[in-house]
C-alpha cells in the first residue's frame, strides 16, 4: 500500500480498495447505523489480513460523528451515549474489577493534548473504594487515571511508565486515549476509532514508540483515538487528484489529452509530491485553526462515553455531578 500516514483501520481498508479489486483477504467489514451515526467494524482475522492492513489482528470500530461544539451540550451527550454503547461491547469487566484510563500525548501541544484532557474529566473512584468503601455505592467500579506525558518531557517511554504503574496496581483493563493522524481532512475531529489491539503512540506521524498492548503488558488494552492532524503531503496529493478527476471528466473521451490524464501513475505522483515537499516542509502535519475549541468538545464527548461505559450503574447526570 502507499506510504500514507494514517492511524485509522477504515482508511487502511480504503487505501487497499483503491489499489485492488475484490474482497480484502483476512479482513471482515461490517457497516451499520446507530442513532444516525455510521459505524464501521473492521476485523483483522489472520496473518494475511494483518500484513495487508498493516494492523495487528483484532477489531477496529470507527464512528463517524457529526460536528460537535462546546455550546451544544445536548448534542455532545447524545453522541457520547452512542460512543459509550459501542465501547461497552468491548469492556469485559465485573463490578469489582479495576479499570485504568491512560491519556497519551503532550499536554503542551493542543492537537496532541486530547488524551490528557480526557483524563481530567474521568470519574476516578479507586481511592474512594479503598478509603471510604462504606460510603460508596457497591455498583460503582474502581477506576484510576494516568497522564504519563511523552518521552521528550519525562525522559521515559510512555509504555515503560504504564507498565510500571500497572504492575503495581494490577488493573484488569487499560483504556488508552490518544490523538491520531488521518489521511482525509473530512475525518479530522469527526471520527472516533475504538480498537482492542492496543496502540503504538506516534505511529501515525512516523514517530513510533513502545507498543501499549496486551502482548506487551499482559493486560487487555482498549485504544480510543480521534484524528486531530493530517499530513501536508496527503493534502497536496488529494487536491491534485481532485483536479485531475475534474480535468478527466471535462476532457473528450478518446482524445490525446484524455489519454494522457488517464495514464498518470497515481502512486508515482504521490511519491513525487512527498519528495518535493520534504526539503521545504519536512514532516509537516496540519490541524484546523479552531483546534482549541474542538479538543475541548471532543475530550468532553470521550470522557462522558468512557465514564458511562465504566460506570453502568450510574446515569450521566450523576456522573457529571461527581466530576463537577
N, C-alpha and C positions, 0 to 999 in steps of 0.2 A: 504494500500500500504506500501511498505518497507520504513523505515526511511532514505531515501537517500536525501542528500541535493541538491536541485535544485530550481532555480527560474523560469525555463522555462516550460511553459504550454505544449509545444510539448514533453518534456521529461516526464512530469507527464502522458501524454497520452500513451507514450511508456511503462512506468512502469506498467500502468494498463493493457495494452495489453499483456505484458509479463506474467502476472499472471492470466489473464482471457481471455475467448474466446467470440467472438461476438462484437457487436457494444457497445460503451461506452454509458450508459444511461445518458440522459440530455446533451449530447455534440454533436455538429456537427463539422466535419472536412472537409476542402476543400484545395486541393493542386493544385497549378498552377505554371507556369514558367513565369517570367518577365525578358526579355532580358538575358537569360541564368542563371538567379538567381532563385533558388527554393524558393517558398513562401508557407507557410502553415498557414492557418487560423483555429484556434481552438476557437469555440464559446461555452461558457458555458451558457446553456439556462435556467436552473431552479435549484431549491434547491438540487435535486438529483445529477445533474452534478457538482454542487458546492462542495458537500460532497465527491463525488468520486475523483474529481480532486484536492481537497483542494485549490481551486482558486475561487475568487469571480466571480459572474455572469458577463459576458461581453465578449469582443472579444480580442483575443491574436494573433497577426500576427508575424510570425517568418520568417526572411530572412536568408538563408544560403549563406553567401558571400564568394567570393574567397579570398585567402590570399592577403592582401594589404600591400604595403610598402610606406614609405615616398618618395622614389625615383620615384615611378610610379604615377605621378600627374594625367595623363590622366585616368589611371585605377581607381584612387580614385574618380575622378569626375563622371565617368560613374556609379559607384556603388552608389555614393551619389544621383544621379538623380533618380535611381530606388527606393532607400530608400525614397526620397522626394515624389515620386509619391504615394507610399503606405501610407506614413504618411499623405499626403494631403487628403486622403479619410476619415480621422478621424478629421481633422481640420475644424470645422464648424464655421467660423468667417466671418463677414463683414469687409470691409477695415478699418472702423473706430474703430473696436473693438481691445482691448489691449490683448496681449499675454505676459505671464511671463515665462521665461525659467529658471529652477532651476537645478543647478548642485550639486547633492548629493555626499557625500563622503569626505574622508580625503585627502587633497592635499599633505600631508606629506608622504603618503604611495602610491607608484606608482600604484599597481593594483587597489587601491580604489580611484585614482585621476581622473578617466575618466570624471565624472560629472563636477568638477571644470575646467578641461582642455577644455571641450566643451564650457562652458560659456565664456571662454576667447575669443572665436572666433565667438560669436553670434553678429549679426548686431543689436545693440541696438539703438532704434530710438525714444523712448517715450519722452525723454528730448528735442529732436530736434523738435518734433511735437508741444511741448508746448512753447519752447523758440523762435524758428525761423520758424513758420509754413509757412510763405510766401516763404521760400527758400527750402522747402521740397516738393517733388512730392506728389500730393494727393493720388496716388496709393500705397504709402509706408505705411505699417501698423505700429502702435506704438508697440514696443517690448521693454521689460525690462528684466534684467537678475539678478540672485542672486546665490551666492555660500555660503550657510549658515554654512558650516563646519559640525562637528559632536559633539555629546554630550560631549565627552572627551576633546574637545578643547574649547567649548563655555560654558559648564555648562547648556545649554538649549537644549531641544528636538528640532530636526530639524523641526518637524511638528509644534511646537509652534512658531518658527521664521517665517515659511512660512505663517502660519495662521495670525500672527500679521501684516506682510507686506501686504498680500493680502487684509486684512480688510481696510488697509489704501489706497492702490492704486486701489483696485477693478478691477483686471484683469478679462477678460471674459473667459480666458483659461489659464491653467497652464500646462507646459510641463516639466516633471521631467526626468533627465538623471542620471542613476546610473550604477555602476558596479554590475554584477550579479554573481551567482555561478552556475556551470553546473555539471552534473553527468558524462559527457563524455569529454575526452581530446580533441577529434576532433572538439568539438564545442567551445572550449575556443578561444576567439578573432576572431571567424569565424561565429558568429551568432548574429543577431540583433532581439530583441523582442520589439514589439510595442503593448501596451495594453491600453484600455480605462477604466480600473478599478482602476487606481491609483497604489500605491506601499507602501509596509511596509519595510523601509530601514533595511538592515542587516538580513532579514528573511532567506535568503539562506544559511547563515553561522551560524544560530542559535542565532542571536543577534537582535531579532525583536524589532523595535522601534515604535513610534507613527505612525499610518496609515496616509498616504497622499492621499486623495481621495475626490471625490465629496461629499461623505457621511460625511466626516469629515470637509471639508472646504466650502461646498456649491457652489463650482465652478467645472466645468468639468476638469478632470485631465487626461492627456495622459502620460503614463510611457514608457520611452525608456531605454533599457538596453542591455549591451553586457557582456556575461560571461567572466571574467578575471581570475577566480580561479576554482579549482576543489578539492573536499575533498580527502585527502590522503587515507582514508579507502575505498572510492569508487574506487580509482585507484587499490588498492590491490585486492579488490573484483572482479573487472572486469578482472584483469590479471589472477587471479586464474580460473575464468570462462573460459577464452580463453584456458588455459592449460587443463582444464577438457574436454572441447569440442574437443580439438585435441586428447586427450587420448581416448575419446569415439569413435571418428572416426577410430582410429587405433586398437581398441580392437575388438576381434572376437565377432560378434553379437550372443547373447545367452549364452556366457560364463560367468563364475562366476565374473571375473574382470569387464566385461562389465556391468553386473547386479549391481555390487557394485557402479560403477561410476554413473549409471543412477539413483540409489536410493538416492544419496546425496541430501539433502534438501537445495536448494539454499538460502532460506530465513534464515534458521538457520546458514548457513555458513556466510552470510553477518553480522548477529548479532555477531557471534563469532569473526570475524575479527575486528569489532568495539570495542568489549570488550578487545581483546588482545592488540590493538594498543593504546587505551585510556591512560593507565598508562605511556606509553613511549612518545607518540607524542601529547597527548591531542586532541584538536580540530584543528589539523593541516590542512591547505589548501595550495595548490601548485599552482604556476603560472610559465609560461615559462621564461627562463633566459633572453630573449630579450624583456621583458615586457616594458621597457622604449620606445623603438622604436615603438612597437606595439600600445601602448597607444597614442603616438603622431600621428600615422597614423589614428587610429580609431576615435580619437577625431576630426580630420580634416574632416573625412568622415561624422560623425554625425552632426557636426556644419554646414557643407555645405548643407546637406539634410534638416536640420531644417530651415536654412535661406531661402532655395528655397521654402519650404512649407509655410513659414510665409510671404514671400515677392514675391508672384507670378507675380507681375508686373515687376520684375527685372530679368535679366539674371545672372547666376552665376558669369560671368566675372565682371559685375557691382557690385555685392555684394562683391567680393574679393577686388576690388579697394577701396571700402569703408572701409573694415576691415584692409587692409594693409596700 
